[in-house]
Amino acid sequence: MTGKYSVFGLALMACAFGQANAGTLQDVQSAGVLNCGIGAQLVGFAAENGSDQWDGFNVGLCRAVAAATLGEGSAVNFVEAPSGNQHQALLEGDVDLLVGNGAWSFSADVTEQLDFVGISFYDGQGFLAPKSFGLSSAKELNQRTICTLNDESVTMKLDAFFERNQITYDPLIVDTLEDVSALYHAGECDVFTSDASSLAALRASLPNPGDHVLLPEIISKEPRGPVVRQDDSAWADVVRWVLNALIAAEELGVTSANAEELQKGTDTPEINRLLGSEGALGDALGLDPDWAVRAIRASGNYGELFAKTIGENTAIGLSRGFNAQWGDGGLLYALPVR
């Protein structure tokens, strides 16, 4: 390496910087539990099952962080942070991070003093309609009654889409997802518009999910991911690289089943660095060398986690779409592990 500092020296500097400025990692490890905010329950993403256990895509991300930092993916206290005060719960220290709560936007990132550490799910506003309508596009919704939640940003995007395509609609604005579900199921509205994640969860809750279809149009950008407070860059690094480890693991072919075997050493330096058999990435994060192996084993790589919680073979039934790896035509991109 050229330059003033060696790799080892940089690792020590990063570790020392983290110790000087961190707080959340030490608090989590002292408490022995990760307080993870997951917003309102949403089937497939974060919901309690009949055994009082939490399941879902966002739950898996929380468990990966817990495994990396505490050694056990089960060392999580899940906190429901309602949409009205979810960011306040983080800012006041009631939770250590939020997962899947709200989209990454200028106001959330800058004015609310939050740090989005990465994108775990590319979401966007879409449309759910009965399959019996025979619709193949949202552009065919002219003069349909559309249910929408009482959210100005949702209606603005809806109005813009219909105006752009020179069609009209009859709005039916409701206050809660439960009200929407009842009205949609009763046929009071032809179509429901919301983020694709919410639409897929609603479809899974209907008596005959296969009778309903998500139309192909996504009319907004709603990137979601883990959120931490702005005042702890070392903790932000930990959560960012746990997420990146799951994404990189899928790209590199590392799975929950083979991670421990591959940790013994491979011919691929990036795998070796990720799994701790080369380099000192764990030291730089204030963690041990096995942090990524534990995260991957706890939740699977990104593809495994997606497939078992919200993928096409689950009740949620989402295709990878934008959330496919970049090499497969999606937007998911692992940062270089070096």
N, C-alpha and C positions, 0 to 999 in steps of 0.2 A: 504493500500500500504506500502511495506517495502522500505527501502532506505532513502537517505538523504532528498529528496524533496517531497513535496506533489504534487498531480495532479494540484491543483490550482497554486502552486508556479511555476511549470513547465510551465503552460500556460502563467503566467505573464512574466516569463523569455523569452519565445518564442516571445511573443508580443513585449517586450522591444528590443530584438535582431532584430526583423523585422523592428522596427521603426528606429533603429540605422543604419541599412544597406540598407534599402529599398529606393526606389525612384520612381519606375515605378507605383506602386499602387497609391501613392499619386499624381503623375502626371496625371494618368488616371482619378482619382476622381476629381482633380482640373479642368481638361479640360471638364469633363462630357461626354467624349466619348472615346471609345476604338479603336485605330487604328490597324486593323487586316490585316496582309498581307496574301494573298491567292494564290500567284503565278499566272500563266496564267489561264484563265477561263477553267474549265473542267466540262461539263454537269454532274449533279448528285453530284458533290463534291463542286463546287463553280462556279456559273454562274448567270448573270443577266437575269431575265425573261422579258417578254414584257412590264411589268409595271415598269421597272427600279428598281425592287426589286431583292435582292440577295437570291438565294436558293441553297441548297445543304448540304451535310454531313459536310464539313468543315465550312460552313457558320453557321450551327447549333452549332458547338463547339465554334465559336467566340461569338455567341449570348449567350451561356451559361455562358461564362466568363464575358460578359458585364452585364448580369442579376445578377450574384453573386456579382460583384464589384460596379455596378452603379445602380442597382435596376430595370433596363429595358433592355430586350434583344435587343431592337431596337437601343440602344445607341452605334452603331458600325459604323465606317467609314472603308469600305472595300477598301484595296489598292492592286492593281495588281502589284506584284513584279515579273518581268520576271525571267526566270531560270538563266540568266547570272549574275544577281545582287541581287537576293532575299535575300541572307544572308547579303549583304552590306546594304540593306535597314533597316534591323534590327540593325546591328552594329552601323549605323549612327543615329539611333533614329527616323527614318521616320515611323516606325511601332513599336507597343508595343509587338507584338508576331507574329510568322508565324504559319500557320496551314496547314499541308499537303504538305509542300514544301520540297521535297527531302527526301532521306532515312537517317535513323540514321546509321552512319558509324563512324569509328575511326576518319577519317579526318574531317568530319563535326562536330563531338563532341569535338575533342581535338584541332586540329590545327586551326580551324576557330573560336574558342572561343565562341561556342554556347552551350546551355544546352537544350537537349531534355528531356522534363519533363515526358514523358510517351509515350506509343504506342496507337494510336487511330485507326490505320488501318494496318493490316498485308497484305502488298502488295507483288508482285513478278512478274518477267518476265514470260509472257505466250504467247499464240498463238491464233489468230483469223483467222477462215477459213470459206469459204462458206459451208453451210450445205449440198449442192448438191454433194460435194466431198465424202461424206459418211465416213469422218475420225472419228475415235474414240480415236486417240492418236497422239501426236506429233512425236512419233516414226515411224509413217507412212508417214512422210514428205520427204522421200528420193527423191532427185533430183527436189524438188519443188522450185519455185522462191519465195523468202521471202523478203518482204519489211522491212527495219529497219531504224530507225532514225540514223543520223550521230553521234553516240556516241560510243566511244571505249569500254566502259564497257559493253554495250549491245551486241556488236559483239563478245567480248571475251566470254561472257556467252553462246552465241549462238554457237560459234565454239566448246566450250567445250562440250555442250550437244550433238551435232552431232558427234563429235569425239568419245565420250563415247559410243554412240549407233551405231557406225560404219555405218553411213549414210552420205550423202552429200547434199548440197543445193546450189542454185544459188542466191547470194545476190543482192539486189537492194537497195542501200543506198540513202536516201533522207534527206533533211534538215529540213522540217517542218511537223507537224502533218497534216496540210491542204494538203500538197503534197501527203502524204501517203494516205489520204482519197480518193483523186482523182484517184491515181494510182490503189488502191485496188478496188475502185468502177468500174473502167474501165477494170479490169481484167488483168492489167499489171503485177501484182504480185498475186501469189496464196494465200499467207498467210502474215499476218502482225504480227510482234513480238514487244512487248513493255510491260510495266507494265500492270497488269490485269485491274487496274483502268482506264488507258487510252484506253485500248481495249474495255472495256465495254461502255465508253463514245462515242468512235468512232462508235461502233455498233448501239448505240441509234440514231446516227445522219444519218445513212444510210436509204435509201428509204424504205426498208423492213427488219427491224432489225431481225425478226424471221428467215430470210434466212441465218443467220450467227451464228456460234457457237464458244464459247470459249473452246478450247481443255483442257483436265484435268490437264496437266502437268504445274507446276510452277517451273521454273528452277533457281530461285534466291530468296534471302531474301531481301526484301525492306521494313523494318518497318518504318512507318510514324507516326508522332505525332506533337503536339505543340512544338515550339522552342522559347526560350527566350535567352537574353544575359546572359553570365556567371557572370556578375558583380552584380547581384541582386537576391540573394538566396530567399529573402522573396517573391518577385514576382513569382519566379519559384515555390515556395510552393503553392501559390494561384492557378496558372494555373494547376499545377499537381493535386491538390485536387478537382478542378472543374471537370477535366476529370475523376478522380477516382470516384467522386460522381455519375456521370452518369453511369459508369460501375457497381458500387456497387448497385445503385438503381435498375438496371435490375435484378441483382442477388437476391436482397432482396424483389422484387415484388413491389417496389415503382414506380409509374408512374406519368405522368403529370396530370392525372385525380384524383389520390387519395393522392398525396403528402400532400396537406393542411389538409386533414382529418386525415392522419396518424400522422401528426405533433402534434396532440392533445395528442398523447401517445399510445404506443403499448406494447405488452408483449416481444418485441424483443429489447434488449438494443442497438444493433448496429443501428437499424432503428432510435431509439430515439436520439442517438448521431449524426447520419447523418443529421437528420432533425432539430436538435437544441433544442429538448425538454429535453435533458439531456446533461450534460457536458458543455465544453466551447471551442469547436473546432473553432467557429467563432472568439472568442477573440484571439486565438493563430495565426490566419491568418490575424488579423487586420480587420475582417469583423463582421457583426452582426450575430445573431443566425440563421437567415432565409436564409443565402447565398445559401445553397444547394437546399432548396425548390424552390427558384427563378430560379436557374439554370435548375432544372428538369422541372419546369413548362414552361420555355422558349423554351426548345428544346426536351423535353421528355427524358426518360432514354436512355441508349445506344441502346437498342433494338428498341425502338420507332424511334429514329433518323435514324438508319440504315434502318429500314423497309420503312420509308416514303421518303427517298432520293435516296437510291441505292439498295434497297432490291429486292427480286424476283418478286414482284408485281409492280415494277416501270419499266420505259423504260430502265434503266441500267441493271436490272435483275441479280444482284449478289446474290448468296447464301451466308450464313454466313461463311461457310468454316472455315478457320483459325480464323476468327473473331467471332466465337461462344464463348459463355462462357465456361470456363474450365470444368465446370461440365457437359457440353454437348459435350465434345470432342474437343473444340477449344482451342485457346491460350489466350483468354481474361481472365484476372485475376484481380479482385478487391483487392486492398490493404486493410488490416484490418482497419476498422473505429473504432479505440480505442486509 
